Amino acid sequence: MPRDTRTGPKDVLLEYLTNGVEGVERLNDDKGPFTRRTLRDAMKMLEERGSDFAALEAWCKKTQGFGLNNRGSAHGPKTGEERTYKAQGKLGAPYMKLPLRTLGIKPGQPVKTAFLEGKLVTTA
């Protein structure tokens, strides 16, 4: 019976501590892509030990699209790309959650939205 060959956070942790980001990249290439949970758990373990994990977090942000403390998305929309979103809100008025990172909008920053006939125009 074949053994389970999934890569866990301890595998990533050990590889990072012994071979740095290059070792993590090699492990990712050899064993298949890591899950977000595996990478986040590895970074949390490093943080709890007081180890520096800035290089691993930078690699995660660059290749996976997220870091330890943000959800992020590896597949955010690009300028000029069109996407369809569903309206949400079962109990109240309908609303939409939109990814605003593409526009360079940060949390707490005011966003100007024009409601035109049949479309919304959002600017920072």
GUNULO-757743 format. One line per field, with one value per atom (N, C-alpha, C, CB): x, y, z; atom name; residue number from 1. Coordinates in Angstrom, 3 decimals, decimal comma. Glycine has a CB too. Example, Ala and Ser with C-alpha at 12.3 -4.5 7.8 and 13.67 -1.06 7.14 Angstrom:
BEGIN
c1 <- c(13,190 / 12,300 / 13,200 / 11,308 / 12,850 / 13,670 / 12,900 / 14,084)
c2 <- c(-5,690 / -4,500 / -3,300 / -4,473 / -2,250 / -1,060 / 0,030 / -0,598)
c3 <- c(7,800 / 7,800 / 7,800 / 9,046 / 7,080 / 7,140 / 7,870 / 5,725)
atom <- c(N / CA / C / CB / N / CA / C / CB)
seq <- c(1 / 1 / 1 / 1 / 2 / 2 / 2 / 2)
//
This chain:
BEGIN
c1 <- c(0,844 / 0,000 / 0,891 / -0,961 / 0,651 / 1,502 / 1,311 / 1,207 / 2,406 / 2,366 / 1,827 / 3,760 / 1,227 / 0,753 / 1,975 / -0,193 / 2,065 / 3,250 / 2,948 / 3,834 / 1,865 / 1,573 / 2,642 / 0,181 / 2,879 / 3,869 / 3,165 / 4,646 / 3,651 / 3,055 / 3,880 / 2,885 / 3,351 / 4,077 / 5,434 / 3,235 / 5,557 / 6,858 / 7,897 / 6,724 / 7,469 / 8,387 / 8,899 / 7,689 / 7,975 / 8,356 / 9,259 / 7,093 / 8,906 / 9,693 / 11,127 / 9,040 / 11,287 / 12,633 / 13,430 / 12,535 / 12,775 / 13,466 / 13,913 / 12,547 / 13,060 / 13,405 / 14,563 / 12,188 / 14,524 / 15,581 / 16,917 / 15,181 / 16,900 / 18,157 / 18,667 / 17,984 / 17,771 / 18,202 / 17,634 / 17,838 / 16,880 / 16,333 / 15,231 / 17,432 / 14,943 / 13,866 / 14,149 / 13,673 / 15,424 / 15,773 / 15,318 / 17,294 / 15,496 / 15,056 / 13,539 / 15,564 / 12,842 / 11,375 / 10,895 / 10,796 / 11,536 / 11,182 / 11,383 / 12,026 / 12,508 / 12,804 / 11,754 / 14,224 / 11,401 / 10,390 / 9,040 / 10,273 / 8,713 / 7,464 / 7,449 / 7,274 / 8,575 / 8,671 / 8,626 / 9,960 / 9,302 / 9,381 / 8,089 / 10,488 / 7,453 / 6,279 / 4,948 / 6,363 / 4,980 / 3,736 / 3,479 / 2,557 / 2,541 / 2,316 / 1,798 / 1,338 / 2,257 / 1,811 / 0,410 / 2,801 / -0,321 / -1,589 / -1,309 / -2,569 / -2,244 / -2,094 / -1,954 / -3,297 / -2,752 / -2,718 / -1,338 / -3,791 / -0,737 / 0,595 / 1,598 / 1,052 / 1,593 / 2,546 / 2,276 / 2,502 / 1,012 / 0,686 / 1,066 / -0,814 / 0,772 / 1,129 / 2,638 / 0,585 / 3,397 / 4,862 / 5,348 / 5,509 / 4,771 / 5,177 / 4,789 / 4,538 / 3,625 / 3,210 / 4,165 / 1,762 / 4,587 / 5,531 / 6,855 / 5,764 / 7,323 / 8,558 / 8,397 / 8,956 / 7,244 / 6,977 / 6,965 / 5,628 / 6,324 / 6,268 / 7,653 / 5,370 / 8,552 / 9,919 / 10,816 / 10,519 / 10,304 / 11,109 / 12,088 / 11,853 / 11,883 / 12,766 / 12,352 / 12,746 / 13,335 / 13,068 / 12,497 / 14,362 / 11,318 / 10,705 / 10,361 / 9,448 / 11,005 / 10,717 / 10,953 / 11,574 / 12,015 / 12,308 / 11,237 / 13,692 / 10,760 / 9,704 / 8,406 / 9,490 / 8,084 / 6,859 / 6,941 / 6,603 / 8,110 / 8,286 / 8,101 / 9,682 / 8,627 / 8,457 / 6,977 / 9,286 / 6,270 / 4,837 / 4,058 / 4,285 / 4,384 / 3,685 / 3,963 / 4,108 / 5,210 / 5,597 / 5,020 / 7,111 / 5,095 / 4,691 / 3,281 / 5,651 / 2,793 / 1,493 / 0,438 / 1,612 / 0,856 / -0,074 / -0,603 / -1,202 / 0,046 / -0,401 / 0,758 / -1,526 / 0,568 / 1,550 / 0,917 / 2,124 / 1,560 / 1,055 / -0,234 / 2,101 / -0,313 / -1,453 / -2,435 / -0,961 / -2,395 / -3,405 / -3,938 / -2,835 / -5,171 / -5,771 / -5,213 / -7,320 / -5,273 / -4,702 / -5,279 / -3,236 / -4,857 / -5,305 / -4,225 / -6,642 / -3,925 / -2,942 / -3,555 / -2,385 / -4,858 / -5,545 / -6,391 / -6,418 / -5,861 / -6,586 / -6,733 / -5,879 / -7,757 / -7,970 / -6,849 / -9,323 / -6,570 / -5,560 / -6,271 / -4,647 / -5,581 / -6,156 / -6,657 / -5,123 / -7,888 / -8,491 / -9,256 / -7,431 / -9,065 / -9,749 / -11,190 / -9,013 / -12,102 / -13,501 / -13,830 / -14,437 / -14,603 / -15,067 / -16,527 / -14,220 / -17,213 / -18,610 / -18,694 / -19,494 / -19,412 / -19,594 / -21,083 / -18,944 / -21,424 / -22,816 / -23,108 / -23,125 / -24,324 / -24,767 / -24,984 / -26,072 / -24,664 / -24,827 / -25,841 / -23,479 / -26,256 / -27,169 / -28,533 / -27,321 / -28,661 / -29,930 / -30,968 / -29,705 / -30,526 / -31,464 / -31,697 / -30,983 / -30,814 / -30,935 / -30,798 / -29,892 / -30,400 / -30,202 / -29,014 / -29,985 / -29,080 / -27,960 / -26,708 / -28,354 / -25,552 / -24,274 / -23,272 / -23,779 / -22,093 / -21,033 / -19,718 / -20,915 / -18,916 / -17,539 / -16,676 / -17,127 / -15,849 / -14,998 / -13,530 / -15,366 / -12,662 / -11,216 / -10,682 / -10,443 / -10,237 / -9,801 / -8,293 / -10,351 / -7,562 / -6,093 / -5,579 / -5,493 / -6,236 / -5,810 / -5,802 / -6,722 / -6,714 / -6,779 / -5,811 / -8,186 / -5,107 / -4,162 / -4,842 / -3,369 / -6,074 / -6,829 / -6,472 / -8,349 / -6,208 / -5,832 / -7,000 / -4,566 / -7,033 / -8,110 / -8,218 / -7,883 / -9,445 / -9,694 / -9,613 / -8,740 / -9,100 / -8,968 / -10,337 / -7,923 / -10,707 / -11,984 / -11,993 / -12,265 / -13,143 / -13,311 / -14,490 / -13,535 / -14,268 / -15,331 / -16,000 / -14,770 / -17,320 / -18,065 / -19,165 / -18,660 / -19,188 / -20,244 / -21,221 / -19,652 / -22,503 / -23,546 / -24,131 / -24,660 / -23,683 / -24,130 / -25,179 / -22,948 / -25,784 / -26,809 / -26,193 / -27,495 / -26,508 / -26,048 / -24,624 / -26,168 / -23,925 / -22,555 / -22,143 / -21,590 / -21,125 / -20,498 / -19,097 / -20,461 / -18,675 / -17,315 / -16,667 / -17,289 / -15,624 / -14,958 / -13,550 / -14,919 / -13,205 / -11,863 / -11,333 / -11,874 / -10,027 / -9,383 / -9,330 / -7,953)
c2 <- c(-1,175 / 0,000 / 1,241 / -0,004 / 2,208 / 3,400 / 4,309 / 4,176 / 4,929 / 5,875 / 7,217 / 6,048 / 7,927 / 9,275 / 10,185 / 9,782 / 10,884 / 11,704 / 13,200 / 11,347 / 13,589 / 15,012 / 15,711 / 15,233 / 16,937 / 17,727 / 18,526 / 18,663 / 18,417 / 19,135 / 20,334 / 18,218 / 21,119 / 22,317 / 22,009 / 23,091 / 20,855 / 20,509 / 20,245 / 19,268 / 19,660 / 19,442 / 20,779 / 18,645 / 21,725 / 23,056 / 23,745 / 23,925 / 23,650 / 24,247 / 23,723 / 23,959 / 22,411 / 21,814 / 22,193 / 20,292 / 22,177 / 22,534 / 23,992 / 22,289 / 24,864 / 26,285 / 26,514 / 27,107 / 25,852 / 26,042 / 25,471 / 25,407 / 24,406 / 23,796 / 24,349 / 22,310 / 24,641 / 25,049 / 26,371 / 24,002 / 27,065 / 28,365 / 28,249 / 29,252 / 29,363 / 29,425 / 28,506 / 30,866 / 28,373 / 27,500 / 26,066 / 27,535 / 25,608 / 24,272 / 24,139 / 23,922 / 25,181 / 25,175 / 25,136 / 26,419 / 25,911 / 25,891 / 24,495 / 26,922 / 23,868 / 22,520 / 21,521 / 22,076 / 21,613 / 20,734 / 20,954 / 20,965 / 22,201 / 22,529 / 21,930 / 24,056 / 22,004 / 21,446 / 19,919 / 21,919 / 19,301 / 17,842 / 17,183 / 17,436 / 17,745 / 17,114 / 17,690 / 17,255 / 18,690 / 19,324 / 20,581 / 18,355 / 21,400 / 22,679 / 22,498 / 23,523 / 23,384 / 23,375 / 23,973 / 24,159 / 23,598 / 24,264 / 25,538 / 23,332 / 26,475 / 27,710 / 27,390 / 28,651 / 26,433 / 26,086 / 25,567 / 25,038 / 24,735 / 24,203 / 25,335 / 23,233 / 26,280 / 27,386 / 28,307 / 28,179 / 28,617 / 29,486 / 28,824 / 29,834 / 27,525 / 26,822 / 26,800 / 25,397 / 26,617 / 26,628 / 28,002 / 26,253 / 29,073 / 30,425 / 30,699 / 31,479 / 30,216 / 30,397 / 29,664 / 29,892 / 28,455 / 27,693 / 28,447 / 26,287 / 29,016 / 29,803 / 31,029 / 30,231 / 31,691 / 32,881 / 32,524 / 33,524 / 31,406 / 30,975 / 30,662 / 29,753 / 30,174 / 29,848 / 31,077 / 28,790 / 32,198 / 33,412 / 33,425 / 33,580 / 32,542 / 32,474 / 33,513 / 31,059 / 33,991 / 34,941 / 34,179 / 35,722 / 34,583 / 33,914 / 34,907 / 33,165 / 36,072 / 37,112 / 36,620 / 38,344 / 35,846 / 35,352 / 34,371 / 34,681 / 33,523 / 32,569 / 33,311 / 31,535 / 34,317 / 35,080 / 35,844 / 36,053 / 36,405 / 37,104 / 36,139 / 37,766 / 34,919 / 33,904 / 33,551 / 32,628 / 33,409 / 33,094 / 34,202 / 32,870 / 35,460 / 36,588 / 36,639 / 37,913 / 36,366 / 36,449 / 35,299 / 36,459 / 34,091 / 32,925 / 32,435 / 31,802 / 32,643 / 32,118 / 33,218 / 31,351 / 34,464 / 35,581 / 35,899 / 35,318 / 35,425 / 35,733 / 35,641 / 34,790 / 36,251 / 36,181 / 35,577 / 37,571 / 35,731 / 35,132 / 35,784 / 35,230 / 37,105 / 37,792 / 38,395 / 38,860 / 37,990 / 38,468 / 37,317 / 39,560 / 37,428 / 36,345 / 36,367 / 36,468 / 37,502 / 37,634 / 36,659 / 37,457 / 36,778 / 35,881 / 35,799 / 36,354 / 34,611 / 34,429 / 34,734 / 33,004 / 34,872 / 35,047 / 36,315 / 33,843 / 37,403 / 38,668 / 39,175 / 39,709 / 39,978 / 40,481 / 41,427 / 41,197 / 41,433 / 42,313 / 43,492 / 41,544 / 44,606 / 45,777 / 45,407 / 46,918 / 45,779 / 45,490 / 44,173 / 45,476 / 43,324 / 42,026 / 42,214 / 41,044 / 41,422 / 41,468 / 40,233 / 41,581 / 40,427 / 39,325 / 39,540 / 39,210 / 38,460 / 38,523 / 38,179 / 37,559 / 38,978 / 38,759 / 38,650 / 39,903 / 37,809 / 37,661 / 38,612 / 36,196 / 39,150 / 39,983 / 39,090 / 40,764 / 39,607 / 38,869 / 39,581 / 38,717 / 38,938 / 39,562 / 38,910 / 41,015 / 37,806 / 37,084 / 37,812 / 35,697 / 38,443 / 39,030 / 40,526 / 38,793 / 41,186 / 42,628 / 43,029 / 43,346 / 44,253 / 44,769 / 44,070 / 46,299 / 43,847 / 43,184 / 44,072 / 42,816 / 43,418 / 44,115 / 43,213 / 44,487 / 43,771 / 42,994 / 43,234 / 43,356 / 42,175 / 42,294 / 42,331 / 41,106 / 43,339 / 43,479 / 43,514 / 44,752 / 42,854 / 42,937 / 44,275 / 41,769 / 45,112 / 46,468 / 46,620 / 47,445 / 45,545 / 45,609 / 46,052 / 44,241 / 45,614 / 45,973 / 47,483 / 45,319 / 48,184 / 49,641 / 50,336 / 50,111 / 49,554 / 50,126 / 50,677 / 51,215 / 50,243 / 50,731 / 49,909 / 50,674 / 50,602 / 49,957 / 50,028 / 50,617 / 49,128 / 49,158 / 50,525 / 48,080 / 51,017 / 52,306 / 53,487 / 52,508 / 53,275 / 54,356 / 54,645 / 53,993 / 55,918 / 56,239 / 55,796 / 57,742 / 55,328 / 54,869 / 55,620 / 53,314 / 56,251 / 56,989 / 56,045 / 58,277 / 55,947 / 55,065 / 55,866 / 53,850 / 55,810 / 56,460 / 55,389 / 57,246 / 55,634 / 54,699 / 55,205 / 54,557 / 54,624 / 54,995 / 54,007 / 55,054 / 54,290 / 53,389 / 52,045 / 54,011 / 51,029 / 49,683 / 49,360 / 49,447 / 50,305 / 50,011 / 50,841 / 50,245 / 50,330 / 51,036 / 51,429 / 50,158 / 52,637 / 53,067 / 53,430 / 54,282 / 52,684 / 52,868 / 53,404 / 51,551 / 54,442 / 55,021 / 55,286 / 56,331 / 55,330 / 55,569 / 57,060 / 54,961)
c3 <- c(0,000 / 0,000 / 0,000 / 1,220 / -0,924 / -1,004 / 0,203 / -2,285 / 0,624 / 1,742 / 1,286 / 2,359 / 2,220 / 1,953 / 1,794 / 3,100 / 0,670 / 0,407 / 0,455 / -0,946 / 1,092 / 1,201 / 2,036 / 1,818 / 1,692 / 2,409 / 3,492 / 1,445 / 4,715 / 5,835 / 6,236 / 7,015 / 7,173 / 7,606 / 8,240 / 8,588 / 8,907 / 9,504 / 8,416 / 10,422 / 7,289 / 6,167 / 5,635 / 5,037 / 5,471 / 4,978 / 6,001 / 4,692 / 7,273 / 8,352 / 8,336 / 9,713 / 8,314 / 8,322 / 7,079 / 8,423 / 5,947 / 4,698 / 4,736 / 3,473 / 5,248 / 5,332 / 6,298 / 5,771 / 7,446 / 8,434 / 7,975 / 9,744 / 7,175 / 6,737 / 5,412 / 6,618 / 4,472 / 3,132 / 2,649 / 2,164 / 3,493 / 3,111 / 2,071 / 2,585 / 1,429 / 0,442 / -0,748 / -0,041 / -1,112 / -2,239 / -1,970 / -2,501 / -0,739 / -0,369 / -0,412 / 1,012 / 0,023 / -0,016 / -1,463 / 0,713 / -2,339 / -3,764 / -4,346 / -4,549 / -4,008 / -4,506 / -4,006 / -4,062 / -2,737 / -2,165 / -2,841 / -0,653 / -3,097 / -3,790 / -5,196 / -3,861 / -5,891 / -7,247 / -7,232 / -7,925 / -6,259 / -6,198 / -5,743 / -5,279 / -4,733 / -4,112 / -4,592 / -2,618 / -5,448 / -5,877 / -5,070 / -5,739 / -5,504 / -4,822 / -3,402 / -5,612 / -2,516 / -1,127 / -1,045 / -0,218 / -0,018 / 0,245 / 1,028 / 1,021 / 0,992 / 1,760 / 3,245 / 1,523 / 3,695 / 5,113 / 5,526 / 5,425 / 4,685 / 4,983 / 5,136 / 3,880 / 4,195 / 4,248 / 5,428 / 2,955 / 5,676 / 6,815 / 8,135 / 6,816 / 8,255 / 9,485 / 9,692 / 9,459 / 8,612 / 8,713 / 9,170 / 7,352 / 8,612 / 9,011 / 10,463 / 8,083 / 10,895 / 12,293 / 13,235 / 12,501 / 12,838 / 13,656 / 13,775 / 13,052 / 12,671 / 12,694 / 13,586 / 11,267 / 13,480 / 14,291 / 15,782 / 13,881 / 16,128 / 17,525 / 18,081 / 17,661 / 17,245 / 17,671 / 17,688 / 16,754 / 17,209 / 17,159 / 16,004 / 18,441 / 15,026 / 13,863 / 12,825 / 13,245 / 12,090 / 11,016 / 9,825 / 10,616 / 9,382 / 8,241 / 7,127 / 8,683 / 7,141 / 6,153 / 4,727 / 6,422 / 4,518 / 3,168 / 2,706 / 3,125 / 3,618 / 3,260 / 2,967 / 4,392 / 3,774 / 3,544 / 2,224 / 4,708 / 1,916 / 0,635 / -0,530 / 0,562 / -0,398 / -1,448 / -1,600 / -1,123 / -0,482 / -0,533 / -1,225 / 0,882 / -0,892 / -1,509 / -3,011 / -0,843 / -3,384 / -4,793 / -5,612 / -4,919 / -5,102 / -5,900 / -5,607 / -5,670 / -4,389 / -4,009 / -3,867 / -2,715 / -3,717 / -3,636 / -2,251 / -4,511 / -1,190 / 0,168 / 1,128 / 0,604 / 2,285 / 3,352 / 4,592 / 3,659 / 5,716 / 6,953 / 7,425 / 8,043 / 7,380 / 7,984 / 6,995 / 8,869 / 5,761 / 4,829 / 4,003 / 3,921 / 3,594 / 2,815 / 1,396 / 2,795 / 0,749 / -0,577 / -1,575 / -0,510 / -2,779 / -3,834 / -4,885 / -4,450 / -5,302 / -6,364 / -7,719 / -6,345 / -7,732 / -9,009 / -9,034 / -9,299 / -8,515 / -8,531 / -9,948 / -7,668 / -10,197 / -11,557 / -11,976 / -11,657 / -13,233 / -13,801 / -14,475 / -14,817 / -14,639 / -15,288 / -16,676 / -15,372 / -16,978 / -18,278 / -18,326 / -19,324 / -17,329 / -17,287 / -16,838 / -16,341 / -17,374 / -16,959 / -16,149 / -18,177 / -15,078 / -14,234 / -13,898 / -12,941 / -13,593 / -13,185 / -11,706 / -14,037 / -10,942 / -9,515 / -9,220 / -8,685 / -8,247 / -7,840 / -6,686 / -7,435 / -6,683 / -5,572 / -4,352 / -5,935 / -3,168 / -1,925 / -1,049 / -1,189 / 0,025 / 0,979 / 1,001 / 0,667 / 1,720 / 1,789 / 2,633 / 2,346 / 3,730 / 4,668 / 4,463 / 6,050 / 3,798 / 3,633 / 2,175 / 4,470 / 1,982 / 0,632 / -0,025 / 0,658 / -1,323 / -1,999 / -2,007 / -3,440 / -1,951 / -1,990 / -2,707 / -0,546 / -3,030 / -3,679 / -2,976 / -5,172 / -2,902 / -2,438 / -3,688 / -1,468 / -3,803 / -4,984 / -4,578 / -5,771 / -5,358 / -5,080 / -5,561 / -5,765 / -4,642 / -4,987 / -5,048 / -3,997 / -4,788 / -4,815 / -6,186 / -4,448 / -7,246 / -8,599 / -8,795 / -9,634 / -8,106 / -8,204 / -7,252 / -7,926 / -6,439 / -5,495 / -4,247 / -6,164 / -3,989 / -2,842 / -1,614 / -3,115 / -0,508 / 0,740 / 1,726 / 1,339 / 2,726 / 3,718 / 4,385 / 4,778 / 4,511 / 5,136 / 4,191 / 6,233 / 2,991 / 2,020 / 1,397 / 0,921 / 1,245 / 0,602 / -0,856 / 0,694 / -1,296 / -2,676 / -3,283 / -2,743 / -4,420 / -5,097 / -6,101 / -5,811 / -6,030 / -6,928 / -7,605 / -6,159 / -8,925 / -9,710 / -10,170 / -10,935 / -9,945 / -10,351 / -11,669 / -9,244 / -12,753 / -14,080 / -14,565 / -15,056 / -15,669 / -16,204 / -16,563 / -17,440 / -15,741 / -16,030 / -15,604 / -17,455 / -14,937 / -14,515 / -13,323 / -15,653 / -12,625 / -11,519 / -11,971 / -10,213 / -11,650 / -11,948 / -10,616 / -12,963 / -10,252 / -8,973 / -9,187 / -8,188 / -8,424 / -8,521 / -7,123 / -9,361 / -7,024 / -5,723 / -5,453 / -5,682)
atom <- c(N / CA / C / CB / N / CA / C / CB / N / CA / C / CB / N / CA / C / CB / N / CA / C / CB / N / CA / C / CB / N / CA / C / CB / N / CA / C / CB / N / CA / C / CB / N / CA / C / CB / N / CA / C / CB / N / CA / C / CB / N / CA / C / CB / N / CA / C / CB / N / CA / C / CB / N / CA / C / CB / N / CA / C / CB / N / CA / C / CB / N / CA / C / CB / N / CA / C / CB / N / CA / C / CB / N / CA / C / CB / N / CA / C / CB / N / CA / C / CB / N / CA / C / CB / N / CA / C / CB / N / CA / C / CB / N / CA / C / CB / N / CA / C / CB / N / CA / C / CB / N / CA / C / CB / N / CA / C / CB / N / CA / C / CB / N / CA / C / CB / N / CA / C / CB / N / CA / C / CB / N / CA / C / CB / N / CA / C / CB / N / CA / C / CB / N / CA / C / CB / N / CA / C / CB / N / CA / C / CB / N / CA / C / CB / N / CA / C / CB / N / CA / C / CB / N / CA / C / CB / N / CA / C / CB / N / CA / C / CB / N / CA / C / CB / N / CA / C / CB / N / CA / C / CB / N / CA / C / CB / N / CA / C / CB / N / CA / C / CB / N / CA / C / CB / N / CA / C / CB / N / CA / C / CB / N / CA / C / CB / N / CA / C / CB / N / CA / C / CB / N / CA / C / CB / N / CA / C / CB / N / CA / C / CB / N / CA / C / CB / N / CA / C / CB / N / CA / C / CB / N / CA / C / CB / N / CA / C / CB / N / CA / C / CB / N / CA / C / CB / N / CA / C / CB / N / CA / C / CB / N / CA / C / CB / N / CA / C / CB / N / CA / C / CB / N / CA / C / CB / N / CA / C / CB / N / CA / C / CB / N / CA / C / CB / N / CA / C / CB / N / CA / C / CB / N / CA / C / CB / N / CA / C / CB / N / CA / C / CB / N / CA / C / CB / N / CA / C / CB / N / CA / C / CB / N / CA / C / CB / N / CA / C / CB / N / CA / C / CB / N / CA / C / CB / N / CA / C / CB / N / CA / C / CB / N / CA / C / CB / N / CA / C / CB / N / CA / C / CB / N / CA / C / CB / N / CA / C / CB / N / CA / C / CB / N / CA / C / CB / N / CA / C / CB / N / CA / C / CB / N / CA / C / CB / N / CA / C / CB / N / CA / C / CB / N / CA / C / CB / N / CA / C / CB / N / CA / C / CB / N / CA / C / CB / N / CA / C / CB / N / CA / C / CB / N / CA / C / CB / N / CA / C / CB / N / CA / C / CB / N / CA / C / CB / N / CA / C / CB / N / CA / C / CB / N / CA / C / CB / N / CA / C / CB / N / CA / C / CB / N / CA / C / CB / N / CA / C / CB / N / CA / C / CB / N / CA / C / CB)
seq <- c(1 / 1 / 1 / 1 / 2 / 2 / 2 / 2 / 3 / 3 / 3 / 3 / 4 / 4 / 4 / 4 / 5 / 5 / 5 / 5 / 6 / 6 / 6 / 6 / 7 / 7 / 7 / 7 / 8 / 8 / 8 / 8 / 9 / 9 / 9 / 9 / 10 / 10 / 10 / 10 / 11 / 11 / 11 / 11 / 12 / 12 / 12 / 12 / 13 / 13 / 13 / 13 / 14 / 14 / 14 / 14 / 15 / 15 / 15 / 15 / 16 / 16 / 16 / 16 / 17 / 17 / 17 / 17 / 18 / 18 / 18 / 18 / 19 / 19 / 19 / 19 / 20 / 20 / 20 / 20 / 21 / 21 / 21 / 21 / 22 / 22 / 22 / 22 / 23 / 23 / 23 / 23 / 24 / 24 / 24 / 24 / 25 / 25 / 25 / 25 / 26 / 26 / 26 / 26 / 27 / 27 / 27 / 27 / 28 / 28 / 28 / 28 / 29 / 29 / 29 / 29 / 30 / 30 / 30 / 30 / 31 / 31 / 31 / 31 / 32 / 32 / 32 / 32 / 33 / 33 / 33 / 33 / 34 / 34 / 34 / 34 / 35 / 35 / 35 / 35 / 36 / 36 / 36 / 36 / 37 / 37 / 37 / 37 / 38 / 38 / 38 / 38 / 39 / 39 / 39 / 39 / 40 / 40 / 40 / 40 / 41 / 41 / 41 / 41 / 42 / 42 / 42 / 42 / 43 / 43 / 43 / 43 / 44 / 44 / 44 / 44 / 45 / 45 / 45 / 45 / 46 / 46 / 46 / 46 / 47 / 47 / 47 / 47 / 48 / 48 / 48 / 48 / 49 / 49 / 49 / 49 / 50 / 50 / 50 / 50 / 51 / 51 / 51 / 51 / 52 / 52 / 52 / 52 / 53 / 53 / 53 / 53 / 54 / 54 / 54 / 54 / 55 / 55 / 55 / 55 / 56 / 56 / 56 / 56 / 57 / 57 / 57 / 57 / 58 / 58 / 58 / 58 / 59 / 59 / 59 / 59 / 60 / 60 / 60 / 60 / 61 / 61 / 61 / 61 / 62 / 62 / 62 / 62 / 63 / 63 / 63 / 63 / 64 / 64 / 64 / 64 / 65 / 65 / 65 / 65 / 66 / 66 / 66 / 66 / 67 / 67 / 67 / 67 / 68 / 68 / 68 / 68 / 69 / 69 / 69 / 69 / 70 / 70 / 70 / 70 / 71 / 71 / 71 / 71 / 72 / 72 / 72 / 72 / 73 / 73 / 73 / 73 / 74 / 74 / 74 / 74 / 75 / 75 / 75 / 75 / 76 / 76 / 76 / 76 / 77 / 77 / 77 / 77 / 78 / 78 / 78 / 78 / 79 / 79 / 79 / 79 / 80 / 80 / 80 / 80 / 81 / 81 / 81 / 81 / 82 / 82 / 82 / 82 / 83 / 83 / 83 / 83 / 84 / 84 / 84 / 84 / 85 / 85 / 85 / 85 / 86 / 86 / 86 / 86 / 87 / 87 / 87 / 87 / 88 / 88 / 88 / 88 / 89 / 89 / 89 / 89 / 90 / 90 / 90 / 90 / 91 / 91 / 91 / 91 / 92 / 92 / 92 / 92 / 93 / 93 / 93 / 93 / 94 / 94 / 94 / 94 / 95 / 95 / 95 / 95 / 96 / 96 / 96 / 96 / 97 / 97 / 97 / 97 / 98 / 98 / 98 / 98 / 99 / 99 / 99 / 99 / 100 / 100 / 100 / 100 / 101 / 101 / 101 / 101 / 102 / 102 / 102 / 102 / 103 / 103 / 103 / 103 / 104 / 104 / 104 / 104 / 105 / 105 / 105 / 105 / 106 / 106 / 106 / 106 / 107 / 107 / 107 / 107 / 108 / 108 / 108 / 108 / 109 / 109 / 109 / 109 / 110 / 110 / 110 / 110 / 111 / 111 / 111 / 111 / 112 / 112 / 112 / 112 / 113 / 113 / 113 / 113 / 114 / 114 / 114 / 114 / 115 / 115 / 115 / 115 / 116 / 116 / 116 / 116 / 117 / 117 / 117 / 117 / 118 / 118 / 118 / 118 / 119 / 119 / 119 / 119 / 120 / 120 / 120 / 120 / 121 / 121 / 121 / 121 / 122 / 122 / 122 / 122 / 123 / 123 / 123 / 123 / 124 / 124 / 124 / 124)
//
